[in-house]
Amino acid sequence: MCNKYNNVLYVGVTSNLKRRVKEHKDKIKIGFTNKYNINKLVYYEKDISIDVCIKREKQIKKWNRAKKIKIIESKNKEWTDLYKKLWNKYQGPSSRLEWVKRT
Protein backbone atom coordinates (compact mmCIF):
# COMPACT_ATOMS: atom_id res chain seq x y z
CA MET A 1 0.00 0.00 0.00
CA CYS A 2 1.02 3.61 -0.33
CA ASN A 3 -0.18 7.14 0.27
CA LYS A 4 -1.83 9.31 -2.39
CA TYR A 5 1.54 10.71 -3.48
CA ASN A 6 3.06 7.22 -3.88
CA ASN A 7 6.05 8.27 -1.81
CA VAL A 8 5.44 6.21 1.35
CA LEU A 9 5.32 2.44 0.92
CA TYR A 10 3.97 -0.13 3.37
CA VAL A 11 4.21 -3.94 3.37
CA GLY A 12 2.06 -6.21 5.53
CA VAL A 13 0.19 -9.48 5.82
CA THR A 14 -3.49 -10.13 6.56
CA SER A 15 -6.01 -12.94 6.57
CA ASN A 16 -8.69 -10.69 5.02
CA LEU A 17 -7.46 -8.26 2.38
CA LYS A 18 -10.73 -6.40 1.79
CA ARG A 19 -11.34 -5.82 5.49
CA ARG A 20 -7.77 -4.74 6.17
CA VAL A 21 -7.62 -2.26 3.29
CA LYS A 22 -10.95 -0.79 4.40
CA GLU A 23 -9.55 -0.37 7.92
CA HIS A 24 -6.64 1.59 6.47
CA LYS A 25 -8.94 3.71 4.33
CA ASP A 26 -11.21 4.43 7.31
CA LYS A 27 -8.18 5.05 9.58
CA ILE A 28 -9.46 2.57 12.16
CA LYS A 29 -6.04 1.45 13.36
CA ILE A 30 -3.58 3.92 14.88
CA GLY A 31 0.01 3.49 13.74
CA PHE A 32 2.30 3.85 10.75
CA THR A 33 -0.42 3.65 8.09
CA ASN A 34 -2.56 6.23 9.86
CA LYS A 35 0.38 8.58 10.50
CA TYR A 36 1.48 8.53 6.85
CA ASN A 37 -2.01 8.31 5.29
CA ILE A 38 -1.43 4.89 3.75
CA ASN A 39 -4.75 4.11 2.10
CA LYS A 40 -4.10 3.06 -1.49
CA LEU A 41 -3.76 -0.61 -2.44
CA VAL A 42 -1.33 -0.75 -5.35
CA TYR A 43 -0.10 -4.33 -5.17
CA TYR A 44 -1.01 -7.59 -3.48
CA GLU A 45 -0.32 -11.30 -3.66
CA LYS A 46 -2.41 -14.20 -2.41
CA ASP A 47 -1.51 -17.60 -1.01
CA ILE A 48 -3.31 -20.23 1.05
CA SER A 49 -0.44 -20.78 3.48
CA ILE A 50 0.13 -18.23 6.25
CA ASP A 51 3.71 -19.46 6.60
CA VAL A 52 4.42 -18.68 2.93
CA CYS A 53 2.74 -15.30 3.32
CA ILE A 54 4.80 -14.31 6.35
CA LYS A 55 8.03 -15.47 4.71
CA ARG A 56 7.24 -13.44 1.58
CA GLU A 57 6.33 -10.36 3.64
CA LYS A 58 9.68 -10.52 5.46
CA GLN A 59 11.49 -10.96 2.14
CA ILE A 60 9.83 -7.90 0.57
CA LYS A 61 10.37 -5.75 3.66
CA LYS A 62 14.12 -6.27 3.20
CA TRP A 63 14.03 -4.99 -0.38
CA ASN A 64 15.14 -1.50 -1.24
CA ARG A 65 12.60 1.03 -2.49
CA ALA A 66 13.57 0.60 -6.17
CA LYS A 67 12.92 -3.14 -6.06
CA LYS A 68 9.52 -2.61 -4.40
CA ILE A 69 8.57 -0.05 -7.05
CA LYS A 70 9.62 -2.46 -9.79
CA ILE A 71 7.31 -5.20 -8.52
CA ILE A 72 4.41 -2.74 -8.14
CA GLU A 73 4.88 -1.39 -11.64
CA SER A 74 5.18 -4.88 -13.11
CA LYS A 75 1.45 -5.29 -12.41
CA ASN A 76 0.19 -1.74 -11.87
CA LYS A 77 2.09 0.81 -13.98
CA GLU A 78 -0.33 3.64 -13.16
CA TRP A 79 -0.33 2.96 -9.42
CA THR A 80 -4.12 2.87 -9.44
CA ASP A 81 -5.97 1.92 -6.27
CA LEU A 82 -6.89 -1.75 -6.66
CA TYR A 83 -9.35 -1.78 -3.79
CA LYS A 84 -12.53 -1.21 -5.84
CA LYS A 85 -11.48 -3.85 -8.35
CA LEU A 86 -10.74 -6.25 -5.51
CA TRP A 87 -14.06 -5.51 -3.82
CA ASN A 88 -16.03 -6.18 -7.01
CA LYS A 89 -14.07 -9.36 -7.73
CA TYR A 90 -14.48 -10.94 -4.30
CA GLN A 91 -17.94 -10.15 -2.97
CA GLY A 92 -18.74 -11.84 0.31
CA PRO A 93 -16.47 -13.64 2.76
CA SER A 94 -13.38 -15.31 1.41
CA SER A 95 -12.52 -18.90 2.16
CA ARG A 96 -8.91 -18.37 1.14
CA LEU A 97 -6.19 -16.80 3.17
CA GLU A 98 -5.18 -13.54 1.56
CA TRP A 99 -2.10 -11.54 2.19
CA VAL A 100 -1.23 -8.07 1.17
CA LYS A 101 2.02 -6.47 0.43
CA ARG A 102 1.27 -2.99 1.65
CA THR A 103 4.03 -1.48 -0.29
DRENDO-1510 file (C-alpha; in Angstrom, 1 decimal, always signed):
<recs>
REC; n; res; u; v; w
REC; 1; MET; +0.0; +0.0; +0.0 .
REC; 2; CYS; +1.0; +3.6; -0.3 .
REC; 3; ASN; -0.2; +7.1; +0.3 .
REC; 4; LYS; -1.8; +9.3; -2.4 .
REC; 5; TYR; +1.5; +10.7; -3.5 .
REC; 6; ASN; +3.1; +7.2; -3.9 .
REC; 7; ASN; +6.1; +8.3; -1.8 .
REC; 8; VAL; +5.4; +6.2; +1.4 .
REC; 9; LEU; +5.3; +2.4; +0.9 .
REC; 10; TYR; +4.0; -0.1; +3.4 .
REC; 11; VAL; +4.2; -3.9; +3.4 .
REC; 12; GLY; +2.1; -6.2; +5.5 .
REC; 13; VAL; +0.2; -9.5; +5.8 .
REC; 14; THR; -3.5; -10.1; +6.6 .
REC; 15; SER; -6.0; -12.9; +6.6 .
REC; 16; ASN; -8.7; -10.7; +5.0 .
REC; 17; LEU; -7.5; -8.3; +2.4 .
REC; 18; LYS; -10.7; -6.4; +1.8 .
REC; 19; ARG; -11.3; -5.8; +5.5 .
REC; 20; ARG; -7.8; -4.7; +6.2 .
REC; 21; VAL; -7.6; -2.3; +3.3 .
REC; 22; LYS; -10.9; -0.8; +4.4 .
REC; 23; GLU; -9.5; -0.4; +7.9 .
REC; 24; HIS; -6.6; +1.6; +6.5 .
REC; 25; LYS; -8.9; +3.7; +4.3 .
REC; 26; ASP; -11.2; +4.4; +7.3 .
REC; 27; LYS; -8.2; +5.0; +9.6 .
REC; 28; ILE; -9.5; +2.6; +12.2 .
REC; 29; LYS; -6.0; +1.4; +13.4 .
REC; 30; ILE; -3.6; +3.9; +14.9 .
REC; 31; GLY; +0.0; +3.5; +13.7 .
REC; 32; PHE; +2.3; +3.9; +10.7 .
REC; 33; THR; -0.4; +3.6; +8.1 .
REC; 34; ASN; -2.6; +6.2; +9.9 .
REC; 35; LYS; +0.4; +8.6; +10.5 .
REC; 36; TYR; +1.5; +8.5; +6.8 .
REC; 37; ASN; -2.0; +8.3; +5.3 .
REC; 38; ILE; -1.4; +4.9; +3.8 .
REC; 39; ASN; -4.8; +4.1; +2.1 .
REC; 40; LYS; -4.1; +3.1; -1.5 .
REC; 41; LEU; -3.8; -0.6; -2.4 .
REC; 42; VAL; -1.3; -0.7; -5.3 .
REC; 43; TYR; -0.1; -4.3; -5.2 .
REC; 44; TYR; -1.0; -7.6; -3.5 .
REC; 45; GLU; -0.3; -11.3; -3.7 .
REC; 46; LYS; -2.4; -14.2; -2.4 .
REC; 47; ASP; -1.5; -17.6; -1.0 .
REC; 48; ILE; -3.3; -20.2; +1.0 .
REC; 49; SER; -0.4; -20.8; +3.5 .
REC; 50; ILE; +0.1; -18.2; +6.2 .
REC; 51; ASP; +3.7; -19.5; +6.6 .
REC; 52; VAL; +4.4; -18.7; +2.9 .
REC; 53; CYS; +2.7; -15.3; +3.3 .
REC; 54; ILE; +4.8; -14.3; +6.3 .
REC; 55; LYS; +8.0; -15.5; +4.7 .
REC; 56; ARG; +7.2; -13.4; +1.6 .
REC; 57; GLU; +6.3; -10.4; +3.6 .
REC; 58; LYS; +9.7; -10.5; +5.5 .
REC; 59; GLN; +11.5; -11.0; +2.1 .
REC; 60; ILE; +9.8; -7.9; +0.6 .
REC; 61; LYS; +10.4; -5.8; +3.7 .
REC; 62; LYS; +14.1; -6.3; +3.2 .
REC; 63; TRP; +14.0; -5.0; -0.4 .
REC; 64; ASN; +15.1; -1.5; -1.2 .
REC; 65; ARG; +12.6; +1.0; -2.5 .
REC; 66; ALA; +13.6; +0.6; -6.2 .
REC; 67; LYS; +12.9; -3.1; -6.1 .
REC; 68; LYS; +9.5; -2.6; -4.4 .
REC; 69; ILE; +8.6; -0.1; -7.1 .
REC; 70; LYS; +9.6; -2.5; -9.8 .
REC; 71; ILE; +7.3; -5.2; -8.5 .
REC; 72; ILE; +4.4; -2.7; -8.1 .
REC; 73; GLU; +4.9; -1.4; -11.6 .
REC; 74; SER; +5.2; -4.9; -13.1 .
REC; 75; LYS; +1.4; -5.3; -12.4 .
REC; 76; ASN; +0.2; -1.7; -11.9 .
REC; 77; LYS; +2.1; +0.8; -14.0 .
REC; 78; GLU; -0.3; +3.6; -13.2 .
REC; 79; TRP; -0.3; +3.0; -9.4 .
REC; 80; THR; -4.1; +2.9; -9.4 .
REC; 81; ASP; -6.0; +1.9; -6.3 .
REC; 82; LEU; -6.9; -1.8; -6.7 .
REC; 83; TYR; -9.4; -1.8; -3.8 .
REC; 84; LYS; -12.5; -1.2; -5.8 .
REC; 85; LYS; -11.5; -3.9; -8.4 .
REC; 86; LEU; -10.7; -6.3; -5.5 .
REC; 87; TRP; -14.1; -5.5; -3.8 .
REC; 88; ASN; -16.0; -6.2; -7.0 .
REC; 89; LYS; -14.1; -9.4; -7.7 .
REC; 90; TYR; -14.5; -10.9; -4.3 .
REC; 91; GLN; -17.9; -10.2; -3.0 .
REC; 92; GLY; -18.7; -11.8; +0.3 .
REC; 93; PRO; -16.5; -13.6; +2.8 .
REC; 94; SER; -13.4; -15.3; +1.4 .
REC; 95; SER; -12.5; -18.9; +2.2 .
REC; 96; ARG; -8.9; -18.4; +1.1 .
REC; 97; LEU; -6.2; -16.8; +3.2 .
REC; 98; GLU; -5.2; -13.5; +1.6 .
REC; 99; TRP; -2.1; -11.5; +2.2 .
REC; 100; VAL; -1.2; -8.1; +1.2 .
REC; 101; LYS; +2.0; -6.5; +0.4 .
REC; 102; ARG; +1.3; -3.0; +1.6 .
REC; 103; THR; +4.0; -1.5; -0.3 .
</recs>
